[in-house]
């Protein structure tokens, strides 16, 4: 990736965090980041290729979080609490909205720029949660079921948070999962 391409990708990513990704239009994006649609198409090939690059950039942020959480076998309850603390932080809401847009879009438009996004993020998260489990539990059916449940709780909490903003209620539910 050229320096100019990387610079425009970062600017486009900041724009997408503010305005969303699902209805991205090249003309307003280019104007906002000091470029032109022609330059964006030259550097990225097509709008779909630019969207793919933006999705990859969003996954970089997601994977950075997940890498920090899955660094040691801390157990699923603590992993869920750590991930929740990150998800609940107000400064991460723009990324989370983009993630939800991309996740949903990849389910209804499984081809093109969105192809595989939801499946890849599920795989990423399950891999990190597996690394948090004790080695003896990791590869058992029960271990797989527990991390799948942990992921479902986190995804549901995230959607609830974005829909309602009721962080206190959802944080109490996350704390409750530790007791079971």
Backbone as CSV, one residue per row, in Angstrom:
resi,resn,N_x,N_y,N_z,CA_x,CA_y,CA_z,C_x,C_y,C_z
1,UNK,0.858,-1.178,0.000,0.000,0.000,0.000,0.901,1.238,0.000
2,UNK,0.613,2.161,-0.900,1.409,3.390,-0.983,1.120,4.288,0.214
3,UNK,2.002,5.239,0.438,1.822,6.173,1.548,0.528,6.973,1.368
4,UNK,0.260,7.404,0.136,-0.956,8.178,-0.142,-2.205,7.321,0.070
5,UNK,-2.136,6.090,-0.373,-3.264,5.179,-0.188,-3.526,4.965,1.303
6,UNK,-2.473,4.749,2.090,-2.615,4.556,3.534,-3.187,5.809,4.196
7,UNK,-2.721,6.968,3.765,-3.208,8.237,4.317,-4.702,8.421,4.031
8,UNK,-5.102,8.144,2.785,-6.521,8.280,2.434,-7.378,7.214,3.108
9,UNK,-6.832,6.031,3.276,-7.579,4.984,3.974,-7.852,5.399,5.418
10,UNK,-6.861,5.943,6.094,-7.070,6.396,7.477,-8.091,7.523,7.545
11,UNK,-8.013,8.460,6.601,-8.983,9.553,6.567,-10.385,9.005,6.282
12,UNK,-10.485,8.067,5.346,-11.775,7.455,5.031,-12.305,6.675,6.234
13,UNK,-11.424,6.021,6.948,-11.827,5.264,8.132,-12.393,6.203,9.199
14,UNK,-11.741,7.327,9.422,-12.259,8.312,10.380,-13.641,8.820,9.931
15,UNK,-13.797,9.046,8.631,-15.078,9.481,8.075,-16.152,8.419,8.332
16,UNK,-15.825,7.166,8.057,-16.772,6.063,8.233,-17.157,5.912,9.708
17,UNK,-16.223,6.122,10.611,-16.550,6.042,12.035,-17.592,7.105,12.411
18,UNK,-17.564,8.229,11.742,-18.532,9.299,12.022,-19.848,9.110,11.284
19,UNK,-19.781,8.652,10.041,-20.950,8.656,9.166,-21.507,7.279,8.830
20,UNK,-20.809,6.237,9.203,-21.269,4.893,8.893,-20.705,4.394,7.577
21,UNK,-20.910,3.126,7.356,-20.327,2.455,6.198,-21.380,1.947,5.218
22,UNK,-22.546,1.615,5.716,-23.550,0.937,4.898,-23.985,1.755,3.682
23,UNK,-24.128,3.058,3.827,-24.587,3.899,2.711,-23.467,4.784,2.176
24,UNK,-22.263,4.293,2.222,-21.100,5.069,1.804,-21.218,5.482,0.334
25,UNK,-21.002,6.754,0.089,-21.015,7.291,-1.264,-19.658,7.950,-1.514
26,UNK,-19.065,7.674,-2.645,-17.709,8.152,-2.928,-17.598,9.674,-2.981
27,UNK,-18.555,10.335,-3.574,-18.451,11.789,-3.746,-18.371,12.526,-2.398
28,UNK,-19.318,12.300,-1.466,-19.203,12.983,-0.171,-17.961,12.550,0.616
29,UNK,-17.619,11.269,0.523,-16.419,10.787,1.205,-15.191,11.516,0.678
30,UNK,-15.035,11.546,-0.626,-13.863,12.190,-1.235,-13.787,13.664,-0.847
31,UNK,-14.916,14.361,-0.894,-14.924,15.782,-0.520,-14.508,15.968,0.935
32,UNK,-14.980,15.092,1.795,-14.677,15.217,3.228,-13.216,14.937,3.558
33,UNK,-12.564,14.109,2.751,-11.180,13.732,3.076,-10.155,14.414,2.175
34,UNK,-10.609,15.385,1.373,-9.691,16.148,0.543,-9.159,15.388,-0.654
35,UNK,-10.020,14.621,-1.276,-9.630,13.842,-2.440,-10.719,13.983,-3.494
36,UNK,-10.727,13.065,-4.425,-11.783,13.035,-5.433,-12.184,11.577,-5.647
37,UNK,-13.401,11.352,-6.143,-13.795,9.970,-6.430,-12.825,9.293,-7.397
38,UNK,-12.337,10.037,-8.363,-11.413,9.474,-9.351,-10.127,8.973,-8.686
39,UNK,-9.588,9.761,-7.761,-8.361,9.355,-7.060,-8.628,8.116,-6.211
40,UNK,-9.758,8.103,-5.507,-10.090,6.941,-4.680,-10.217,5.676,-5.535
41,UNK,-10.869,5.811,-6.678,-11.014,4.654,-7.561,-9.663,4.228,-8.142
42,UNK,-8.813,5.189,-8.435,-7.483,4.856,-8.943,-6.673,4.102,-7.885
43,UNK,-6.726,4.594,-6.662,-5.910,3.994,-5.591,-6.478,2.674,-5.070
44,UNK,-7.801,2.545,-5.052,-8.407,1.356,-4.446,-9.036,0.409,-5.461
45,UNK,-9.167,0.822,-6.714,-9.675,-0.052,-7.761,-11.159,0.077,-8.008
46,UNK,-11.954,0.026,-6.943,-13.406,0.138,-7.058,-13.958,0.513,-5.681
47,UNK,-15.217,0.874,-5.663,-15.852,1.181,-4.380,-15.846,-0.067,-3.494
48,UNK,-16.139,-1.239,-4.069,-16.114,-2.477,-3.287,-14.732,-2.732,-2.694
49,UNK,-13.689,-2.459,-3.458,-12.336,-2.648,-2.941,-12.034,-1.671,-1.803
50,UNK,-12.534,-0.444,-1.920,-12.368,0.526,-0.833,-13.129,0.049,0.402
51,UNK,-14.351,-0.430,0.222,-15.132,-0.948,1.356,-14.398,-2.120,2.000
52,UNK,-13.842,-3.019,1.184,-13.065,-4.141,1.734,-11.879,-3.639,2.553
53,UNK,-11.204,-2.620,2.055,-10.063,-2.042,2.786,-10.532,-1.416,4.098
54,UNK,-11.677,-0.759,4.087,-12.217,-0.160,5.314,-12.646,-1.235,6.310
55,UNK,-13.238,-2.316,5.816,-13.604,-3.425,6.700,-12.356,-4.056,7.315
56,UNK,-11.320,-4.199,6.519,-10.060,-4.750,7.040,-9.478,-3.820,8.098
57,UNK,-9.589,-2.523,7.871,-9.080,-1.549,8.847,-9.875,-1.635,10.152
58,UNK,-11.185,-1.785,10.057,-12.020,-1.931,11.260,-11.655,-3.214,12.001
59,UNK,-11.408,-4.286,11.260,-11.014,-5.553,11.901,-9.662,-5.414,12.591
60,UNK,-8.772,-4.580,12.074,-7.493,-4.341,12.759,-7.739,-3.822,14.166
61,UNK,-8.648,-2.849,14.308,-8.972,-2.325,15.636,-9.590,-3.404,16.510
62,UNK,-10.490,-4.176,15.930,-11.137,-5.265,16.665,-10.097,-6.295,17.118
63,UNK,-9.209,-6.682,16.214,-8.204,-7.700,16.534,-7.194,-7.190,17.561
64,UNK,-6.917,-5.901,17.555,-6.029,-5.336,18.573,-6.640,-5.523,19.957
65,UNK,-7.925,-5.257,20.073,-8.625,-5.489,21.339,-8.566,-6.954,21.713
66,UNK,-8.926,-7.790,20.767,-9.005,-9.209,21.060,-7.645,-9.790,21.407
67,UNK,-6.603,-9.306,20.766,-5.257,-9.780,21.078,-4.874,-9.489,22.518
68,UNK,-5.294,-8.333,23.022,-5.011,-7.977,24.419,-5.769,-8.875,25.386
69,UNK,-6.999,-9.222,25.052,-7.826,-10.043,25.938,-7.338,-11.484,25.962
70,UNK,-6.994,-12.031,24.794,-6.668,-13.444,24.690,-5.210,-13.778,24.919
71,UNK,-4.494,-12.924,25.610,-3.064,-13.147,25.809,-2.755,-14.246,26.836
72,UNK,-3.717,-14.602,27.669,-3.469,-15.612,28.710,-4.773,-16.323,29.057
73,UNK,-4.690,-17.547,29.583,-5.908,-18.282,29.982,-6.489,-17.721,31.278
74,UNK,-7.245,-16.649,31.178,-7.803,-15.958,32.343,-9.202,-16.450,32.693
75,UNK,-9.762,-17.336,31.875,-11.121,-17.828,32.090,-12.122,-16.975,31.329
76,UNK,-13.215,-17.603,30.944,-14.198,-16.906,30.121,-14.897,-15.765,30.854
77,UNK,-15.198,-15.950,32.120,-15.908,-14.892,32.850,-15.076,-13.615,32.877
78,UNK,-13.793,-13.739,33.188,-12.929,-12.542,33.193,-12.748,-11.990,31.795
79,UNK,-12.654,-12.864,30.795,-12.514,-12.409,29.413,-13.748,-11.602,29.001
80,UNK,-14.941,-12.097,29.334,-16.173,-11.380,29.010,-16.180,-10.018,29.691
81,UNK,-15.774,-9.973,30.941,-15.740,-8.697,31.657,-14.759,-7.718,31.011
82,UNK,-13.606,-8.197,30.591,-12.623,-7.318,29.939,-13.134,-6.808,28.597
83,UNK,-13.696,-7.712,27.824,-14.229,-7.293,26.526,-15.376,-6.310,26.745
84,UNK,-16.248,-6.598,27.703,-17.364,-5.696,27.977,-16.858,-4.309,28.357
85,UNK,-15.842,-4.239,29.201,-15.304,-2.932,29.599,-14.867,-2.137,28.368
86,UNK,-14.261,-2.813,27.413,-13.831,-2.138,26.187,-15.044,-1.741,25.355
87,UNK,-16.009,-2.662,25.198,-17.189,-2.379,24.393,-18.006,-1.228,24.977
88,UNK,-18.073,-1.154,26.292,-18.912,-0.152,26.951,-18.307,1.246,26.925
89,UNK,-17.031,1.357,26.635,-16.385,2.673,26.619,-16.984,3.535,25.509
90,UNK,-17.414,4.707,25.866,-18.075,5.625,24.924,-17.237,5.880,23.671
91,UNK,-15.941,5.969,23.813,-15.079,6.283,22.659,-15.034,5.170,21.614
92,UNK,-15.512,3.976,21.963,-15.513,2.866,21.004,-16.834,2.717,20.258
93,UNK,-17.835,3.497,20.614,-19.159,3.360,19.993,-19.125,3.526,18.467
94,UNK,-18.372,4.486,17.932,-18.351,4.587,16.462,-17.855,3.305,15.785
95,UNK,-16.802,2.707,16.308,-16.299,1.455,15.736,-17.344,0.354,15.870
96,UNK,-18.023,0.312,16.994,-19.026,-0.724,17.220,-20.212,-0.578,16.272
97,UNK,-20.597,0.665,15.992,-21.688,0.874,15.028,-21.270,0.407,13.636
98,UNK,-20.039,0.711,13.255,-19.531,0.249,11.959,-19.503,-1.274,11.940
99,UNK,-19.055,-1.884,13.041,-18.999,-3.340,13.120,-20.393,-3.941,12.927
100,UNK,-21.396,-3.376,13.608,-22.762,-3.893,13.496,-23.281,-3.721,12.067
101,UNK,-23.020,-2.567,11.467,-23.436,-2.350,10.070,-22.818,-3.411,9.155
102,UNK,-21.522,-3.602,9.293,-20.810,-4.545,8.422,-21.260,-5.976,8.684
103,UNK,-21.458,-6.315,9.939,-21.905,-7.661,10.311,-23.256,-7.958,9.664
104,UNK,-24.204,-7.040,9.856,-25.551,-7.234,9.307,-25.515,-7.255,7.783
105,UNK,-24.768,-6.356,7.204,-24.716,-6.289,5.736,-24.115,-7.565,5.154
106,UNK,-23.127,-8.129,5.837,-22.518,-9.361,5.314,-23.481,-10.543,5.392
107,UNK,-24.467,-10.460,6.258,-25.473,-11.524,6.347,-26.496,-11.430,5.231
108,UNK,-26.859,-10.207,4.846,-27.875,-10.038,3.814,-27.280,-9.892,2.414
109,UNK,-25.997,-9.551,2.345,-25.291,-9.447,1.062,-24.004,-10.267,1.169
110,UNK,-24.117,-11.585,1.103,-22.956,-12.439,1.368,-21.874,-12.406,0.285
111,UNK,-22.111,-11.677,-0.785,-21.112,-11.568,-1.846,-20.551,-10.148,-1.867
112,UNK,-19.578,-9.923,-2.703,-19.027,-8.582,-2.879,-18.171,-8.150,-1.705
113,UNK,-18.195,-6.854,-1.449,-17.319,-6.260,-0.448,-17.546,-6.798,0.956
114,UNK,-18.747,-7.213,1.233,-19.107,-7.631,2.587,-18.852,-9.118,2.838
115,UNK,-18.495,-9.843,1.817,-18.375,-11.304,1.881,-17.524,-11.765,3.054
116,UNK,-18.114,-12.616,3.864,-17.375,-13.278,4.929,-17.081,-12.463,6.168
117,UNK,-17.491,-11.197,6.225,-17.146,-10.368,7.381,-17.696,-10.954,8.680
118,UNK,-18.991,-11.289,8.706,-19.592,-11.810,9.937,-18.927,-13.119,10.355
119,UNK,-18.759,-14.023,9.414,-18.133,-15.314,9.719,-16.710,-15.113,10.257
120,UNK,-15.957,-14.211,9.638,-14.573,-13.972,10.074,-14.526,-13.401,11.485
121,UNK,-15.443,-12.487,11.814,-15.410,-11.922,13.164,-15.826,-12.958,14.206
122,UNK,-16.788,-13.807,13.873,-17.158,-14.882,14.810,-15.935,-15.765,15.060
123,UNK,-15.262,-16.132,14.016,-14.072,-16.974,14.147,-12.988,-16.284,14.983
124,UNK,-12.770,-14.997,14.722,-11.775,-14.235,15.497,-12.101,-14.268,16.984
125,UNK,-13.353,-13.925,17.302,-13.760,-13.844,18.701,-13.714,-15.210,19.378
126,UNK,-14.178,-16.247,18.695,-14.130,-17.584,19.297,-12.689,-18.027,19.536
127,UNK,-11.793,-17.673,18.627,-10.385,-18.004,18.816,-9.789,-17.326,20.035
128,UNK,-10.115,-16.075,20.218,-9.605,-15.347,21.386,-10.199,-15.912,22.671
129,UNK,-11.494,-16.177,22.656,-12.125,-16.744,23.849,-11.551,-18.122,24.167
130,UNK,-11.224,-18.902,23.153,-10.589,-20.210,23.385,-9.251,-20.029,24.093
131,UNK,-8.488,-19.029,23.691,-7.187,-18.785,24.324,-7.335,-18.381,25.792
132,UNK,-8.494,-17.881,26.168,-8.740,-17.485,27.558,-9.123,-18.667,28.436
133,UNK,-9.525,-19.766,27.812,-9.948,-20.937,28.572,-8.737,-21.751,29.030
134,UNK,-8.873,-22.454,30.158,-7.813,-23.376,30.563,-7.603,-24.437,29.490
135,UNK,-6.381,-24.859,29.297,-6.035,-25.803,28.226,-6.900,-27.061,28.253
136,UNK,-7.210,-27.593,29.422,-7.987,-28.823,29.531,-9.439,-28.676,29.106
137,UNK,-9.941,-27.461,29.091,-11.343,-27.201,28.738,-11.484,-26.799,27.269
138,UNK,-10.445,-26.232,26.727,-10.468,-25.584,25.417,-11.055,-26.449,24.294
139,UNK,-10.636,-27.693,24.197,-11.024,-28.522,23.064,-12.164,-29.490,23.363
140,UNK,-12.817,-29.325,24.470,-13.948,-30.186,24.804,-15.235,-29.600,24.232
141,UNK,-16.253,-30.433,24.094,-17.555,-29.940,23.622,-18.088,-28.864,24.556
142,UNK,-17.917,-29.102,25.852,-18.396,-28.128,26.830,-17.615,-26.819,26.716
143,UNK,-16.320,-26.905,26.455,-15.501,-25.712,26.281,-15.944,-24.892,25.072
144,UNK,-16.231,-25.575,23.972,-16.726,-24.900,22.763,-18.076,-24.257,23.049
145,UNK,-18.954,-24.990,23.738,-20.282,-24.462,24.068,-20.167,-23.240,24.979
146,UNK,-19.277,-23.284,25.949,-19.124,-22.152,26.879,-18.629,-20.898,26.168
147,UNK,-17.657,-21.058,25.281,-17.171,-19.843,24.592,-18.191,-19.339,23.580
148,UNK,-18.998,-20.244,23.007,-20.070,-19.813,22.108,-21.106,-19.018,22.897
149,UNK,-21.428,-19.478,24.091,-22.355,-18.746,24.956,-21.771,-17.389,25.353
150,UNK,-20.490,-17.363,25.700,-19.841,-16.097,26.066,-19.916,-15.102,24.914
151,UNK,-19.661,-15.587,23.699,-19.740,-14.709,22.530,-21.169,-14.220,22.319
152,UNK,-22.142,-15.099,22.488,-23.541,-14.704,22.317,-23.923,-13.633,23.344
153,UNK,-23.471,-13.787,24.576,-23.744,-12.791,25.619,-23.130,-11.448,25.230
154,UNK,-21.879,-11.467,24.784,-21.211,-10.223,24.404,-21.898,-9.550,23.214
155,UNK,-22.239,-10.330,22.207,-22.896,-9.758,21.029,-24.250,-9.167,21.404
156,UNK,-25.007,-9.906,22.212,-26.302,-9.386,22.657,-26.156,-8.131,23.499
157,UNK,-25.176,-8.122,24.391,-24.937,-6.940,25.223,-24.554,-5.741,24.358
158,UNK,-23.730,-5.984,23.358,-23.309,-4.908,22.457,-24.511,-4.323,21.716
159,UNK,-25.349,-5.190,21.150,-26.524,-4.703,20.428,-27.466,-3.937,21.353
160,UNK,-27.655,-4.450,22.561,-28.498,-3.788,23.555,-27.922,-2.420,23.910
161,UNK,-26.624,-2.358,24.129,-25.971,-1.090,24.468,-26.164,-0.061,23.360
162,UNK,-25.937,-0.468,22.121,-26.086,0.471,21.016,-27.543,0.906,20.832
163,UNK,-28.477,0.011,21.123,-29.895,0.339,20.967,-30.419,1.230,22.082
164,UNK,-29.947,0.985,23.319,-30.554,1.668,24.467,-29.625,2.632,25.187
165,UNK,-28.319,2.389,25.107,-27.368,3.209,25.857,-27.393,2.925,27.353
166,UNK,-28.129,1.916,27.781,-28.290,1.612,29.204,-27.115,0.772,29.706
167,UNK,-25.995,1.408,29.822,-24.757,0.719,30.205,-24.855,0.085,31.600
168,UNK,-25.485,0.769,32.534,-25.564,0.268,33.912,-26.310,-1.066,33.985
169,UNK,-27.462,-1.137,33.334,-28.267,-2.364,33.347,-27.507,-3.512,32.690
170,UNK,-26.876,-3.227,31.555,-26.180,-4.278,30.814,-24.923,-4.719,31.565
171,UNK,-24.225,-3.777,32.185,-23.045,-4.133,32.981,-23.435,-5.053,34.136
172,UNK,-24.604,-4.811,34.733,-25.086,-5.689,35.814,-25.340,-7.097,35.272
173,UNK,-25.863,-7.195,34.072,-26.099,-8.521,33.459,-24.776,-9.214,33.170
174,UNK,-23.796,-8.470,32.710,-22.462,-9.055,32.446,-21.861,-9.545,33.756
175,UNK,-22.002,-8.781,34.812,-21.481,-9.210,36.121,-22.211,-10.454,36.603
176,UNK,-23.472,-10.571,36.309,-24.277,-11.725,36.718,-23.776,-13.001,36.060
177,UNK,-23.288,-12.911,34.834,-22.819,-14.119,34.135,-21.627,-14.731,34.867
178,UNK,-20.892,-13.966,35.620,-19.745,-14.481,36.377,-20.187,-15.424,37.487
179,UNK,-21.410,-15.216,37.966,-21.901,-16.009,39.084,-22.441,-17.367,38.647
180,UNK,-22.592,-17.575,37.355,-23.196,-18.839,36.880,-22.220,-19.685,36.156
